[in-house]
Amino acid sequence: MPDTVELSLDRVLHTLPLEGEESEICDFSLEEQNAALESQGVQPTVSPNFKPVVGETVTYVVAVVLINDDNEVLMMQEAKESCAGKWYLPAGRIEKGESIVDAGKREVLEETGLHVQCSTLLMVECARGSWIRYVLTGEVTGGNLKTPSEADKESLQAKWVENMGELTLRANDILELISRARAFKEARQIQDKTWHSDQLPCLRPHSKLLLRLVVVIKKKATNRVHVLLSERTSWHLPTCEINPAKSLHSTLRKFMVDLFGAEVGAHRPHGLLSVEFDPRERKDGACLTMLVAFRPPLEEVPIIGKCVWHEISKELGERLLAKMASRNLLIPVHVIC
């Protein structure tokens, strides 16, 4: 068990996908979530056989925030009738069979005329479990900025803008994304170690929408870090299906209650360690690996028997604690209510 656990944690911390049987195990399926609801007298609204299918049952969106050396943001002017003339980031729905990065490159090229090399995931936004927006940044590598004479159904034009107040925006939701992209670029320029390094989504196919947890706690007696492990067919990091009709916060809350009981201790989600998605095998699921930390020590957090605490190596423990030391060392999750 220890070798397998340490290897899995090391892969996650290096933003590599998990492999083999472990990556497919689910501890709290939609069927089990529905059974829990029914036991409380609540009628479930989601089929236990829900299957994520791009363009049908799930919507994945990509947005790309590009900042040039003058601190200007690449913006495009909308051509769609519902918002024609307003400005927005290059963004759009991921198409069937398309990776997150490839979708970002395509959207930037179609809407701005520029080629881009995506370098990192900046943020993940969720509105219920069936709508996820992946926010990327990167560098322009070529192409020509789209002019009004080149307007088409994708956009009317594109330009670099420093002050968003000069534009009529399609929506203000992009202001937070722009602010984070600027802060990330500045941090990279001064080699600020309190920010995460370049990190793109991992290519790993999944048939379901999954939330994988790295649950961290410190043992008071030894001051050593422990992580939560579950066992179905083998020891693994606890994983549940994301309920497509509920917020990600709701899924996390119900899963923690399933693991620890209704009196689960105070804990905090710190952000994402990785995102796994690869549609090339005709699988439209994804897996978000989230770091969750308990505030009280291990001695004060009872387990109801489904899992065990496992003491990890001092080196891995220090790496996990370092991830929690700065809010910018993890990929933030913004849950849209």
Order of alpha helices (4+ residues) and beta strands (2+ residues): alpha-alpha-beta-beta-beta-beta-alpha-beta-beta-beta-alpha-beta-beta-beta-beta-alpha-beta-beta-beta-alpha-beta
